[in-house]
């Protein structure tokens, strides 16, 4: 399993995902790229993110993101949120 998670560097975003810093997106990766998500995000009414370029914005309901993840070939892991870990 994975012991630690970190934000991708600007170089990793460009090389691995063809994305610019500030324009990371929650899906659209090659199937072998695992996705880690805090399930608290599903409670948000709306989510806005940039799709690879900071000039394009995508809007999705938080509750719909779970269905998007379920349809992907990627392994999606829900991480314990701060609230569920007693750190809220």
C-alpha positions as a printed Julia matrix, in Angstrom:
88×3 Matrix{Float64}:
   0.0    0.0     0.0
   0.86   3.66    0.01
   2.39   5.09    3.17
   2.37   8.77    2.3
   0.71  11.04   -0.22
   1.95  14.33   -1.58
   0.96  16.92   -4.13
   2.6   16.37   -7.52
   5.37  18.79   -8.43
   4.95  21.17  -11.37
   7.27  18.96  -13.42
   5.32  15.8   -12.52
   2.05  17.47  -13.52
   3.46  18.49  -16.89
   5.25  15.21  -17.65
   2.74  12.73  -16.26
  -0.57  14.41  -16.92
   0.03  17.23  -19.45
  -1.44  19.63  -16.88
  -0.22  23.02  -15.77
   0.19  23.89  -12.09
  -3.09  25.23  -10.74
  -5.0   23.1   -13.22
  -5.02  19.64  -11.67
  -8.16  17.59  -12.22
  -9.71  14.63  -10.35
 -10.05  12.16  -13.26
  -8.93  11.49  -16.82
  -5.74   9.66  -15.89
  -4.36   6.47  -17.41
  -5.99   3.42  -15.79
  -2.82   2.5   -13.86
  -2.82   5.82  -11.95
  -4.55   5.34   -8.58
  -6.81   8.09   -7.27
  -6.99   9.04   -3.58
 -10.0   11.04   -2.43
 -11.28  12.46    0.85
 -14.94  11.36    0.84
 -15.93  14.67    2.45
 -15.65  16.16   -1.05
 -18.87  14.37   -2.02
 -20.75  16.59    0.45
 -19.83  19.77   -1.43
 -22.71  21.18   -3.47
 -20.5   22.18   -6.41
 -16.88  21.48   -7.35
 -14.92  23.55   -9.86
 -11.65  22.4   -11.35
  -9.52  23.1   -14.36
  -9.16  20.43  -17.0
  -5.4   20.39  -17.79
  -5.23  24.11  -18.62
  -6.04  26.97  -16.23
  -8.19  28.58  -18.94
 -10.87  25.84  -18.87
 -13.16  25.26  -15.88
 -15.39  22.24  -15.28
 -18.25  22.24  -12.76
 -19.69  19.09  -11.18
 -21.86  18.37   -8.15
 -19.98  16.73   -5.31
 -22.49  13.87   -5.12
 -21.97  13.16   -8.84
 -18.2   12.82   -8.48
 -18.63   9.49   -6.67
 -20.49   8.11   -9.72
 -17.77   9.39  -12.05
 -15.11   7.65   -9.95
 -17.15   4.41   -9.93
 -17.16   4.39  -13.74
 -13.37   4.72  -14.04
 -10.89   1.91  -14.57
  -8.6    3.54  -11.98
  -8.33   2.24   -8.43
 -10.06   4.88   -6.26
  -9.24   4.88   -2.56
 -11.29   6.88   -0.1
  -9.04   8.24    2.63
 -10.13   8.87    6.19
 -11.21  12.51    6.48
 -10.14  14.71    9.34
 -13.68  14.57   10.73
 -13.83  10.77   10.7
 -10.37  10.57   12.25
 -11.51  12.74   15.16
  -9.38  15.71   14.08
 -12.17  18.12   13.14
